[in-house]
Amino acid sequence: MNDPNPKAARRATATVGAEAVQRCILPSCGASYGIREQIYVCPRCGGPLEIDCALEAVKQARDLPTLWESRAASRDPRDRSGVWRYRELLPFDDRAPIVTLFEGNTPLYEAPRGAKYAGLSALHLKHQGCNPTSSFKDTGMTVAVTQAALLGARTVVCASTGNTAASLAAYAARAELQCAILLPQGQISSAKLAQSMDYGAIVCEIAGNFDDCMRLIGELADEPFIYIANSINPFRIEGQKTVAFEILQQCEWRVPDHVVVPGGNMGNSSALGKGFDEMLRLGLTVRLPKLSVIQAEGAAPLAHLFASLESKGATDCEDFPDQIDFVQHPRTLATAIKIGAPVSWKKALRAVLRSHGSIITVTEQEIADAKAIIGRDGIGCEPASATTVAGIRKLVGAGKIRAEESVIAVLTGHVLKDPDYVSNYHRGTLSFGLTEQGGAPKPLHITGAFRNAPEKIAASKNAILESLERRR
Ligand code: F0G
């Protein structure tokens, strides 16, 4: 190990590895389990599990930012990973053989056009699409696959709308584990499918939607040789929480006013909430950013629940409901978040309520135009990621975000994750069939406000110059 600041490293050696437990998040249960027990939900009550990192065991927490900063120039693989760099707060001991593709370390971009579009003085985009498999899933997968290898699993499995699958397939290949992925047939982008095939996964195209794939995951979880890598797995969340640490480090430990994320299965919002909460509990920050989650209108069970809590004035308490109405037939062109029954809704709702954020919906048109604006900043993202900028615009309009506040949108996937969508938007051919209950399908056509179709031009210099002149 080549640590440029060994003194600081020695001072802050206490990791949470030895003390951490898996704990049921439901206040009525709270049962805890060993950190290497292969469980995904509470065996006692069926509630969601999270890793309790026993933060009180972390010594000299105040030295951690300096230690983490000092690792930037190190060549140790653990320091080069933007996840394992924060290993003091991960539930492994220092010698754990990690499975890494040097994930994390993603840029925080300023987006002037996005800011203007959303009605803000400034907007920053945390681009998680700059990870090794081009989505935010890698930050969680490095930890989940490390745990799978430690547990001696033979096969890793997930249900996916495409990105989790691509990420798991890659990390499983690194760890030489068998990998099977369950995908809703015909409902994921060809680019994501291509990644999973290339990384050597067993690709199971299931006749059903994502929620059907998740139900099968529940059944497969009983097999001891199989390790489930969906975000119901609390180790995924541990990896993804480090994105909150990296954001704070990039902001020089000044807490942004708002952090906004897309919502699908709700793992990402849960993870960011946990990360910001741990920084506050360790005294490294003095407040939480308001965490807001944006869902596509046709796949928004948690936004509906949130709206009903808001109308009852019940959003400032943690005594949230135990029931949610899932969406039976989720619909959106943002296929990554086409999910009607999100498994981590309780954790996500808790994180949003604690931080006084919001959960809202945006339309297909709003997603498509926001996506094109993110492109115009030279950044780009996949459709699901663009819910953030569309949602911020709405929150500004509703007075929930003020123009001068500091706002970070988390872009979850790369623009090339869904090239058909991009091309159809710019060529003016983006549409999807809405089936009215009992009636004929009613197509929804998206007329992009920022269309940029290619132009057929004669092979002459003059024709090119004319085109440039016309579009000045
Ligand atoms: N953005 C992208 C690009 C995604 O792929 C996903 C989820 C989300 C946002 C939502 O994140 O589920 O943590 O709330 N994709 C999953 C998958 C479901 O299988 O790839 P979430």
Residues whose N, C-alpha, C, O or C-beta is under 5 A from the ligand:
A	BS01	F0G	A159 S160 T161 G162 N163 T164 A165 P262 G263 G264 N265 M266 G267 N268 S269 A336 A384 S385 T412 G413
